[in-house]
């Protein structure tokens, strides 16, 4: 997703070594990338930890989603 929230890419990748490598290859086209992972402390923990170990920037997606929705509704935190 770009700064203006335009979706610029996406995909579904297997959870094994080959799928992770395929995802990394696909993502390299964006050198200034970051990852928004839902459930970094739950179901998304495995992928978040793998990305972090590879030096990638990772944030919790749900928090970003809720913040965006609050902003759309005029809620200020």
C-alpha positions as CSV (number, residue, x, y, z in Angstrom):
1,X,0.0,0.0,0.0
2,X,1.3,3.4,-0.9
3,X,1.2,6.5,1.4
4,X,-2.2,7.5,-0.1
5,X,-3.5,4.0,0.7
6,X,-3.5,2.9,-2.9
7,X,-2.9,-0.9,-3.1
8,X,0.2,-1.5,-5.1
9,X,0.7,-5.2,-4.6
10,X,-0.5,-8.3,-2.9
11,X,-0.5,-12.0,-3.1
12,X,-0.9,-15.4,-1.4
13,X,2.2,-17.4,-0.5
14,X,2.7,-20.8,1.0
15,X,3.9,-20.8,4.6
16,X,6.9,-23.0,4.0
17,X,10.5,-22.1,3.0
18,X,9.7,-21.9,-0.7
19,X,6.6,-19.7,-0.2
20,X,8.6,-17.4,2.1
21,X,11.4,-17.1,-0.5
22,X,8.8,-16.4,-3.3
23,X,7.2,-13.7,-1.1
24,X,10.6,-12.1,-0.5
25,X,11.5,-12.2,-4.2
26,X,8.1,-10.5,-5.1
27,X,8.6,-7.8,-2.4
28,X,12.1,-6.8,-3.5
29,X,10.6,-4.6,-6.2
30,X,9.8,-2.1,-3.4
31,X,13.1,-1.3,-1.8
32,X,11.6,1.0,0.8
33,X,9.0,-1.5,2.0
34,X,7.5,-2.3,5.4
35,X,5.2,-5.1,6.4
36,X,1.8,-4.7,8.2
37,X,1.1,-8.1,9.8
38,X,-2.2,-8.9,11.5
39,X,-1.7,-10.8,14.8
40,X,2.0,-10.2,15.4
41,X,1.6,-11.7,18.9
42,X,-0.7,-14.4,17.7
43,X,-1.3,-16.2,14.4
44,X,1.0,-13.7,12.5
45,X,3.8,-14.1,15.0
46,X,5.7,-16.7,12.9
47,X,5.9,-14.6,9.8
48,X,6.5,-11.4,11.7
49,X,9.5,-13.0,13.5
50,X,10.9,-14.3,10.2
51,X,10.6,-10.9,8.6
52,X,12.2,-9.2,11.6
53,X,15.1,-11.7,11.5
54,X,15.7,-10.8,7.9
55,X,15.9,-7.1,8.8
56,X,12.5,-6.1,7.5
57,X,10.3,-3.5,9.2
58,X,7.1,-4.9,10.7
59,X,4.1,-3.3,12.3
60,X,0.8,-4.7,13.7
61,X,-1.8,-4.2,11.0
62,X,-4.9,-4.1,13.2
63,X,-3.6,-1.1,15.1
64,X,-3.0,0.7,11.8
65,X,-6.5,-0.3,10.6
66,X,-8.2,1.0,13.7
67,X,-6.2,4.2,13.7
68,X,-7.2,4.8,10.0
69,X,-10.9,4.1,10.8
70,X,-10.8,6.5,13.8
71,X,-9.3,9.2,11.6
72,X,-11.9,8.7,8.9
73,X,-14.6,9.1,11.6
74,X,-13.0,12.3,13.1
75,X,-11.8,10.6,16.3
76,X,-8.6,12.1,17.6
77,X,-6.4,10.1,20.0
